[in-house]
Amino acid sequence: MDGHARALGYFALFTEIGLVLFVTTMVGALAGHWLDQQLQTNPLFVVAGFLGGAFLGAVADYRLIARFLKRLDSEDGA
């Protein structure tokens, strides 16, 4: 893999990391906000949804990075 392709690969990885973490956190917080409105328990479920979304985003990012590094190692070894 040449330098330009590797740089684009890292750019794509970092972009995807940010998007995955942002989307999962926002979905969790918005779902918690909706649930708080339904049950009138502000801000209990907003906080729980935010933390749950952030956790799920972190797990997804970990898997994404591990898969990227495995593919990078296999391309360098080949």
Chimera marker file (.cmm) of the C-alpha trace (Angstrom):
<marker_set name="trace">
<marker id="1" x="0.000" y="0.000" z="0.000" r="1" g="1" b="0" radius="0.5"/>
<marker id="2" x="1.551" y="3.298" z="-1.032" r="1" g="1" b="0" radius="0.5"/>
<marker id="3" x="1.614" y="6.402" z="1.158" r="1" g="1" b="0" radius="0.5"/>
<marker id="4" x="-1.301" y="8.174" z="-0.524" r="1" g="1" b="0" radius="0.5"/>
<marker id="5" x="-3.636" y="5.189" z="-0.243" r="1" g="1" b="0" radius="0.5"/>
<marker id="6" x="-2.628" y="4.651" z="3.387" r="1" g="1" b="0" radius="0.5"/>
<marker id="7" x="-3.339" y="8.294" z="4.200" r="1" g="1" b="0" radius="0.5"/>
<marker id="8" x="-6.782" y="8.013" z="2.602" r="1" g="1" b="0" radius="0.5"/>
<marker id="9" x="-7.405" y="4.822" z="4.556" r="1" g="1" b="0" radius="0.5"/>
<marker id="10" x="-6.566" y="6.532" z="7.840" r="1" g="1" b="0" radius="0.5"/>
<marker id="11" x="-8.738" y="9.511" z="6.900" r="1" g="1" b="0" radius="0.5"/>
<marker id="12" x="-11.659" y="7.185" z="6.197" r="1" g="1" b="0" radius="0.5"/>
<marker id="13" x="-11.056" y="5.336" z="9.468" r="1" g="1" b="0" radius="0.5"/>
<marker id="14" x="-10.984" y="8.486" z="11.584" r="1" g="1" b="0" radius="0.5"/>
<marker id="15" x="-14.069" y="9.848" z="9.848" r="1" g="1" b="0" radius="0.5"/>
<marker id="16" x="-15.966" y="6.629" z="10.465" r="1" g="1" b="0" radius="0.5"/>
<marker id="17" x="-14.850" y="6.518" z="14.101" r="1" g="1" b="0" radius="0.5"/>
<marker id="18" x="-16.226" y="9.994" z="14.693" r="1" g="1" b="0" radius="0.5"/>
<marker id="19" x="-19.477" y="9.353" z="12.863" r="1" g="1" b="0" radius="0.5"/>
<marker id="20" x="-20.165" y="6.059" z="14.623" r="1" g="1" b="0" radius="0.5"/>
<marker id="21" x="-19.534" y="7.559" z="18.048" r="1" g="1" b="0" radius="0.5"/>
<marker id="22" x="-21.601" y="10.660" z="17.282" r="1" g="1" b="0" radius="0.5"/>
<marker id="23" x="-24.577" y="8.799" z="15.826" r="1" g="1" b="0" radius="0.5"/>
<marker id="24" x="-24.827" y="6.145" z="18.543" r="1" g="1" b="0" radius="0.5"/>
<marker id="25" x="-24.510" y="8.740" z="21.306" r="1" g="1" b="0" radius="0.5"/>
<marker id="26" x="-27.109" y="11.037" z="19.750" r="1" g="1" b="0" radius="0.5"/>
<marker id="27" x="-29.565" y="8.208" z="19.090" r="1" g="1" b="0" radius="0.5"/>
<marker id="28" x="-29.242" y="7.077" z="22.695" r="1" g="1" b="0" radius="0.5"/>
<marker id="29" x="-29.719" y="10.590" z="24.055" r="1" g="1" b="0" radius="0.5"/>
<marker id="30" x="-32.670" y="11.322" z="21.780" r="1" g="1" b="0" radius="0.5"/>
<marker id="31" x="-34.331" y="8.024" z="22.638" r="1" g="1" b="0" radius="0.5"/>
<marker id="32" x="-33.807" y="8.822" z="26.317" r="1" g="1" b="0" radius="0.5"/>
<marker id="33" x="-35.274" y="12.293" z="25.802" r="1" g="1" b="0" radius="0.5"/>
<marker id="34" x="-38.340" y="10.820" z="24.136" r="1" g="1" b="0" radius="0.5"/>
<marker id="35" x="-38.750" y="8.297" z="26.942" r="1" g="1" b="0" radius="0.5"/>
<marker id="36" x="-38.353" y="11.047" z="29.553" r="1" g="1" b="0" radius="0.5"/>
<marker id="37" x="-41.111" y="13.028" z="27.854" r="1" g="1" b="0" radius="0.5"/>
<marker id="38" x="-43.410" y="10.014" z="27.863" r="1" g="1" b="0" radius="0.5"/>
<marker id="39" x="-42.759" y="9.152" z="31.522" r="1" g="1" b="0" radius="0.5"/>
<marker id="40" x="-42.067" y="12.724" z="32.734" r="1" g="1" b="0" radius="0.5"/>
<marker id="41" x="-38.814" y="11.663" z="34.394" r="1" g="1" b="0" radius="0.5"/>
<marker id="42" x="-36.437" y="14.325" z="33.076" r="1" g="1" b="0" radius="0.5"/>
<marker id="43" x="-33.319" y="13.795" z="32.798" r="1" g="1" b="0" radius="0.5"/>
<marker id="44" x="-33.040" y="10.200" z="33.960" r="1" g="1" b="0" radius="0.5"/>
<marker id="45" x="-33.305" y="8.449" z="30.607" r="1" g="1" b="0" radius="0.5"/>
<marker id="46" x="-31.430" y="11.175" z="28.701" r="1" g="1" b="0" radius="0.5"/>
<marker id="47" x="-28.358" y="10.476" z="30.799" r="1" g="1" b="0" radius="0.5"/>
<marker id="48" x="-28.840" y="6.713" z="30.599" r="1" g="1" b="0" radius="0.5"/>
<marker id="49" x="-29.362" y="6.880" z="26.835" r="1" g="1" b="0" radius="0.5"/>
<marker id="50" x="-26.326" y="9.112" z="26.378" r="1" g="1" b="0" radius="0.5"/>
<marker id="51" x="-24.087" y="6.785" z="28.381" r="1" g="1" b="0" radius="0.5"/>
<marker id="52" x="-25.501" y="3.675" z="26.717" r="1" g="1" b="0" radius="0.5"/>
<marker id="53" x="-25.061" y="5.168" z="23.258" r="1" g="1" b="0" radius="0.5"/>
<marker id="54" x="-21.523" y="6.262" z="24.057" r="1" g="1" b="0" radius="0.5"/>
<marker id="55" x="-20.701" y="2.764" z="25.316" r="1" g="1" b="0" radius="0.5"/>
<marker id="56" x="-22.133" y="1.098" z="22.224" r="1" g="1" b="0" radius="0.5"/>
<marker id="57" x="-20.278" y="3.582" z="20.024" r="1" g="1" b="0" radius="0.5"/>
<marker id="58" x="-17.019" y="2.848" z="21.817" r="1" g="1" b="0" radius="0.5"/>
<marker id="59" x="-17.512" y="-0.907" z="21.329" r="1" g="1" b="0" radius="0.5"/>
<marker id="60" x="-18.303" y="-0.394" z="17.642" r="1" g="1" b="0" radius="0.5"/>
<marker id="61" x="-15.237" y="1.841" z="17.254" r="1" g="1" b="0" radius="0.5"/>
<marker id="62" x="-13.045" y="-0.763" z="18.934" r="1" g="1" b="0" radius="0.5"/>
<marker id="63" x="-14.245" y="-3.420" z="16.505" r="1" g="1" b="0" radius="0.5"/>
<marker id="64" x="-13.761" y="-1.060" z="13.579" r="1" g="1" b="0" radius="0.5"/>
<marker id="65" x="-10.183" y="-0.233" z="14.582" r="1" g="1" b="0" radius="0.5"/>
<marker id="66" x="-9.321" y="-3.885" z="15.250" r="1" g="1" b="0" radius="0.5"/>
<marker id="67" x="-10.639" y="-4.902" z="11.823" r="1" g="1" b="0" radius="0.5"/>
<marker id="68" x="-8.742" y="-2.052" z="10.140" r="1" g="1" b="0" radius="0.5"/>
<marker id="69" x="-5.471" y="-2.936" z="11.870" r="1" g="1" b="0" radius="0.5"/>
<marker id="70" x="-5.856" y="-6.631" z="11.024" r="1" g="1" b="0" radius="0.5"/>
<marker id="71" x="-6.385" y="-5.760" z="7.361" r="1" g="1" b="0" radius="0.5"/>
<marker id="72" x="-3.434" y="-3.358" z="7.433" r="1" g="1" b="0" radius="0.5"/>
<marker id="73" x="-1.161" y="-6.033" z="8.916" r="1" g="1" b="0" radius="0.5"/>
<marker id="74" x="-2.239" y="-8.601" z="6.341" r="1" g="1" b="0" radius="0.5"/>
<marker id="75" x="-1.540" y="-6.162" z="3.476" r="1" g="1" b="0" radius="0.5"/>
<marker id="76" x="1.893" y="-5.280" z="4.863" r="1" g="1" b="0" radius="0.5"/>
<marker id="77" x="2.825" y="-8.940" z="5.324" r="1" g="1" b="0" radius="0.5"/>
<marker id="78" x="1.680" y="-9.985" z="1.855" r="1" g="1" b="0" radius="0.5"/>
<link id1="1" id2="2" r="1" g="1" b="0" radius="0.2"/>
<link id1="2" id2="3" r="1" g="1" b="0" radius="0.2"/>
<link id1="3" id2="4" r="1" g="1" b="0" radius="0.2"/>
<link id1="4" id2="5" r="1" g="1" b="0" radius="0.2"/>
<link id1="5" id2="6" r="1" g="1" b="0" radius="0.2"/>
<link id1="6" id2="7" r="1" g="1" b="0" radius="0.2"/>
<link id1="7" id2="8" r="1" g="1" b="0" radius="0.2"/>
<link id1="8" id2="9" r="1" g="1" b="0" radius="0.2"/>
<link id1="9" id2="10" r="1" g="1" b="0" radius="0.2"/>
<link id1="10" id2="11" r="1" g="1" b="0" radius="0.2"/>
<link id1="11" id2="12" r="1" g="1" b="0" radius="0.2"/>
<link id1="12" id2="13" r="1" g="1" b="0" radius="0.2"/>
<link id1="13" id2="14" r="1" g="1" b="0" radius="0.2"/>
<link id1="14" id2="15" r="1" g="1" b="0" radius="0.2"/>
<link id1="15" id2="16" r="1" g="1" b="0" radius="0.2"/>
<link id1="16" id2="17" r="1" g="1" b="0" radius="0.2"/>
<link id1="17" id2="18" r="1" g="1" b="0" radius="0.2"/>
<link id1="18" id2="19" r="1" g="1" b="0" radius="0.2"/>
<link id1="19" id2="20" r="1" g="1" b="0" radius="0.2"/>
<link id1="20" id2="21" r="1" g="1" b="0" radius="0.2"/>
<link id1="21" id2="22" r="1" g="1" b="0" radius="0.2"/>
<link id1="22" id2="23" r="1" g="1" b="0" radius="0.2"/>
<link id1="23" id2="24" r="1" g="1" b="0" radius="0.2"/>
<link id1="24" id2="25" r="1" g="1" b="0" radius="0.2"/>
<link id1="25" id2="26" r="1" g="1" b="0" radius="0.2"/>
<link id1="26" id2="27" r="1" g="1" b="0" radius="0.2"/>
<link id1="27" id2="28" r="1" g="1" b="0" radius="0.2"/>
<link id1="28" id2="29" r="1" g="1" b="0" radius="0.2"/>
<link id1="29" id2="30" r="1" g="1" b="0" radius="0.2"/>
<link id1="30" id2="31" r="1" g="1" b="0" radius="0.2"/>
<link id1="31" id2="32" r="1" g="1" b="0" radius="0.2"/>
<link id1="32" id2="33" r="1" g="1" b="0" radius="0.2"/>
<link id1="33" id2="34" r="1" g="1" b="0" radius="0.2"/>
<link id1="34" id2="35" r="1" g="1" b="0" radius="0.2"/>
<link id1="35" id2="36" r="1" g="1" b="0" radius="0.2"/>
<link id1="36" id2="37" r="1" g="1" b="0" radius="0.2"/>
<link id1="37" id2="38" r="1" g="1" b="0" radius="0.2"/>
<link id1="38" id2="39" r="1" g="1" b="0" radius="0.2"/>
<link id1="39" id2="40" r="1" g="1" b="0" radius="0.2"/>
<link id1="40" id2="41" r="1" g="1" b="0" radius="0.2"/>
<link id1="41" id2="42" r="1" g="1" b="0" radius="0.2"/>
<link id1="42" id2="43" r="1" g="1" b="0" radius="0.2"/>
<link id1="43" id2="44" r="1" g="1" b="0" radius="0.2"/>
<link id1="44" id2="45" r="1" g="1" b="0" radius="0.2"/>
<link id1="45" id2="46" r="1" g="1" b="0" radius="0.2"/>
<link id1="46" id2="47" r="1" g="1" b="0" radius="0.2"/>
<link id1="47" id2="48" r="1" g="1" b="0" radius="0.2"/>
<link id1="48" id2="49" r="1" g="1" b="0" radius="0.2"/>
<link id1="49" id2="50" r="1" g="1" b="0" radius="0.2"/>
<link id1="50" id2="51" r="1" g="1" b="0" radius="0.2"/>
<link id1="51" id2="52" r="1" g="1" b="0" radius="0.2"/>
<link id1="52" id2="53" r="1" g="1" b="0" radius="0.2"/>
<link id1="53" id2="54" r="1" g="1" b="0" radius="0.2"/>
<link id1="54" id2="55" r="1" g="1" b="0" radius="0.2"/>
<link id1="55" id2="56" r="1" g="1" b="0" radius="0.2"/>
<link id1="56" id2="57" r="1" g="1" b="0" radius="0.2"/>
<link id1="57" id2="58" r="1" g="1" b="0" radius="0.2"/>
<link id1="58" id2="59" r="1" g="1" b="0" radius="0.2"/>
<link id1="59" id2="60" r="1" g="1" b="0" radius="0.2"/>
<link id1="60" id2="61" r="1" g="1" b="0" radius="0.2"/>
<link id1="61" id2="62" r="1" g="1" b="0" radius="0.2"/>
<link id1="62" id2="63" r="1" g="1" b="0" radius="0.2"/>
<link id1="63" id2="64" r="1" g="1" b="0" radius="0.2"/>
<link id1="64" id2="65" r="1" g="1" b="0" radius="0.2"/>
<link id1="65" id2="66" r="1" g="1" b="0" radius="0.2"/>
<link id1="66" id2="67" r="1" g="1" b="0" radius="0.2"/>
<link id1="67" id2="68" r="1" g="1" b="0" radius="0.2"/>
<link id1="68" id2="69" r="1" g="1" b="0" radius="0.2"/>
<link id1="69" id2="70" r="1" g="1" b="0" radius="0.2"/>
<link id1="70" id2="71" r="1" g="1" b="0" radius="0.2"/>
<link id1="71" id2="72" r="1" g="1" b="0" radius="0.2"/>
<link id1="72" id2="73" r="1" g="1" b="0" radius="0.2"/>
<link id1="73" id2="74" r="1" g="1" b="0" radius="0.2"/>
<link id1="74" id2="75" r="1" g="1" b="0" radius="0.2"/>
<link id1="75" id2="76" r="1" g="1" b="0" radius="0.2"/>
<link id1="76" id2="77" r="1" g="1" b="0" radius="0.2"/>
<link id1="77" id2="78" r="1" g="1" b="0" radius="0.2"/>
</marker_set>
